[in-house]
Amino acid sequence: MLATARQPNRLLGALLFSVTLLAAGCSAATTTSPGAPGSGPVSASPTAHHDDHGSSRSISRHDRAKAQLATAAFQDVARAEAGGWKSSLQTLGCFQNPTRGGMGLHYINDALLDDKVDITKPEALVYELDAQGAVTGLVAHEYIVPIDAWTKETPPRLFGLQFHQHATLPLYVLHAWLWRDNVLGDFDDWNPAVRQCPPGVPIFGHNAAPQRGDSHELTHPVPR
């Protein structure tokens, strides 16, 4: 059974840094992000699809601050659960890529799976697990839009970057490594700095997979 997440030592510092940036009205803010209150879906300009999913791009300081302030409390996984995000351990398992890096365990908020995109409201929170299978902290956001819910001709867009379509599921998805540095890029699906899944926990593609009829089967992205 997963334990409550331990608070990372850098949480307070990151939070104070975020407050400072927002108070100063950081000039690095991106104008294409729909994270402001009341803003709706933003259509992407036509661009070619790239396999790296925009890994060469970085999250602006303003967007990072805004997103971190929205989810800082969810370093405590119990507070995330109280807010509507639920563990997918038993339905999807832990995600990893032995050659590219770890990803972790997703907590998914089904109520957010619609056509809205907002950097402060990630559809999934991604947590790292320790060697005993306990949640150690929040490492990333995953933004998800069901394709059937999206009526525009081009994919959703956040952080100035276009979502990519999942290889097999009818979803647009975008990872954002807001709480863990990633040498592969802020938006890569995988992160070498995140632990591989520990022994004894279900691993997607091996001993865990969505069951027919499970609510997450068509609403949660299985990364490439």
N, C-alpha and C positions, 0 to 999 in steps of 0.2 A: 504494500500500500504506500502511496506517495505521501511524504511528509510535507508540512508547511514549509514554504521557501524561506531560506535564510536571507536576511537583509545584506546586500553587498556593501562593503566598506565605502565604495565610491558613490553610493546612492545620494547621500546628503550633498556631497560636493557637486555632483552632476545637477542636482535639483537647484542648488543655489546659482550655479552657472546659467541654467536655463532661465531662471527668474531675471537675472541680470541682463541677459540678451533680449528678452521680451520687453523689459522696461526701457531699454535703450532704443527699441524699435530698429533692430538690426537691419542695416541696409542690404544685407545679403539675402533678404527674403525673395523667394521665387514668386513671380506673378501668376504662374499657371496652376499653383496648388489650390484645390477647392476646399482647403481646411477651414476657411473662415466661417463663422456661424451664419447659417442661412444660405450658404452657397450650395448649389446642386451639383450634379454630375458634370464633369468637364470632358468634352470630346477631344480626342487626340488628333493632331495633324497627321496626314498620311505619311507613314515612314515604313521603310523596309523592316521586316522581322529579323532580329539578330539572336543567335543562339546564346549570347552572353547576357541577354536580358538587361542590357544597360549597366553591366558590371563596372564599366570605366567611369560612370558618373558617381558623384558624391552627394550626400544629403547636405543641404545648406545649413549653416548654423542656426538660422531662424526656424526652419522647419524641424530640425532636430530638437531644439528647445521646446517648441510647441508640442510635438509628439511625446517627448519625454515627460513633460508636465502632466499630460493627460493620463499617462499610464504608470507614473512613478509608484503610486500606491499599490499597483498590482505586482510589484516585486514580492509582496505577500500574496501567495496564490489563493489563500482563503478569501481575501478581499476581491480577487478576480472572480472567484466562484460566486460570491455574494452579488457581484455586478452582472452576472449572466453568462460568464465564460465557463464552459464545462470541459473536463478532460476527455480526450479521445483515445486514451491509452488502450482501453479494452476493445475499441472498434477499429482503430487504425494503427496503434502501436507507436513506437518511437521511430524517428526517421534518421537515417544516416547514409552516407556515401563513403565507403572505405577508401576511395582514392581522392575524393575532393574535400571531405570533412564531415562534421556532424551537423545536425539541425536541431533535433530535440523532440519534445512533446508539445503538441498543439492543444491549446484550450480554445474552443470555438464558441462564438456567440451567434446562435442561429437567428436571433432577432435582427441582426445586422446584415444578413445575407439578402441584399436587395440591390437596387440600382444606384444607391448613394455611395459616394467615395469621400472620405474625410480622414485626414492624417491623424486626427485625435480619436478616431473610433475604428480601430482595426478589428476586422472580423475574426481574426485569430491572434492569440498571444502565444509566442513560442518560448518554451522553458527548457533550460538545460537540466539534465539529470546527473546526480553524482554516482559514485561506484556502487552504492546500495540501491539505486533507483529512486532516490528522493529528489524532489524539485529543489534546485539550488538558487534559481533566480531567473528573471525574465531576460532574454537575450535579443529577441527580435519581434517585430510585428509582421503579420502576413495579411495583406489586403486582398479581398476576394469579392468578385462580382459574378453571379451566375449569368452566363451568356443569354439565357432566355429573358432575363430581367433587363438587359441592356438594349436599348432601342436605337442607339446611334450607329452610324456606319463604321466608325473607328473605335478602337478599344478605349476603356477608361484611362485616366491619366492622373498621377499624383507625383509630388516631388519633381515636377517637370519631366516625368518619364512615363512612357506608355506601358500599360500592363501587357503581359504576354499571355497567349492562350495556352491552357494546359494541354499536354500531349494527348490525353485520353478522355478527360472529363470536360463537360460543357461549362468551363469556368475561365474567367480572366483572373490572373493572380499576380501579386507583386510582393516579394520579401523586402523588408527594410531592417538592416542590422543596426538598430538604434542603441542597443545596450551592450553590444560586444563588437569590438573592432574586427574587421574582416579584410585580410590581405587580398582576397579575391574581388573585393568591391562591396560597397554598401548594399547593393541590390542583387547580389548573387544568391542562388538558392541554397548554397552550402557554405560552411564556414570552418576552416581548419582549426580555429581557436575554440570550437565547441566540442566537448567530449563526444566520442562515439557512444552508442547506446550500451548501457551496462549489461552484464550477464543477468539472465533471469527475467528481463522485461520483454514484452512482445515487440518484435521489430517488423515494421511494415515490409511486405514482400517476402517474409520468411515464415514467421509464426503468428502474424496478425494481418488481417485484411478486413475491410468492411463487409458485413454480412448483408445479404439481400434483404431489403426492407429497412435497413438501418438508416436513421435520419441523416447521417453524415455521408452516406454512400455517394450522393451526387452533389453534395454541398461543400465538401472539403477537398482541397487540391492535393494530389499526390505529386510532389515535385519531380521534375525530370531527372 
